[in-house]
């Protein structure tokens, strides 16, 4: 039970940050649009799905006593990728929406 809880907390922490960073990029694209809510949901949903799949896969693997390290490594890669690219993408998106 302790290993299951550890995996749940780690996957939740990494996944929540990735989802927040993806949402920041989507929010930066919407200020100049009239249909911001629809556009944001259509843009963000395909990017959220892999994060949700790998997060729940890690917890499911830990619950069934299967190796979960690949799931957590992929979530970590998503997080590093998002941390590196988000400031750059938000800057570009805000420049585009201002013009």
N, C-alpha and C positions, 0 to 999 in steps of 0.2 A: 504493500500500500504506500510506503514511503517513496519508492521509486516512481510510482504512478503519479503521485502528487508533485514530485520534482519536475517530471516531464511536462505535466499540465501547466505548472507555473512558468517554466522556461518558454514553452511554446506560446503561451498566452502573452508573455512579456515581449517576445520578439515579434509575434504576429500583430499585436496591437500597434507597435511602433511602425511597422511596415504599412499597415492600413492607414495610419495617420499621415504618413509621408505621401502616400498615393493620394489621399484626400486633399492634402495641401496643394499638390500640383493641379488637381481638378478644380479646386476652389480658385486658384489663381487664373484659370482660363475663363471663368464665368462672369466676371464683372461687366464686360461689355455686351453680354448677350441678354436677350429678352426671355428666352426659354432656358434659363440657367439650370433649373432643377432637372428637367428632362435630359438635357445634354450631359449634366454631371453624372446622372445615374447610368446612362448609356456608355459613357466613357470609363467609368470607374468599375463597373461590374465585371467585365472580363479581366481586369487586373487584380481584383479581389479574390477571384475564385481559386487560383493556384495557392495563394497564401492560406486560405481556409482549408483547402484539401490537405496540404502538407502539415498544417497545425493539428487538424483532427486525426490525420494519419499517424502522427507521432504519439498522440495520446492513445489511440487505438492499439498501436503496436506495443506500447508499454503495458496496456491493460491485458494484452494476451501474451505477455512475456516474450515478445519478439524484439529483435534489435531495432531500436528507434533512432540510432545515431544518424542515419542518412537523412531522415526527415528533419532533424534539428540542424544538421549541416546545411541543408537546402534553405531552411528558414533563415539561418545566419547569413547565407550568401545573398538572399533577397534583402535582408536588412542592410548589409554593407553596400550593396548596389544602390538601394534607395537613399542611404545616407550620403553617398557620393554624388548622385545625380540630382537629388531633389532641389538643392539651392540653385543649381544651374538652370534646371527646368522651370522653377518658379520665377526666376528672373526673366527668362525668355517669355514666359506666358504673360507676365505683367507688362512687359514692354509691348507685346502684341495687343493686349487688351486696352492699353492707354492710347495707342495710335488709331 
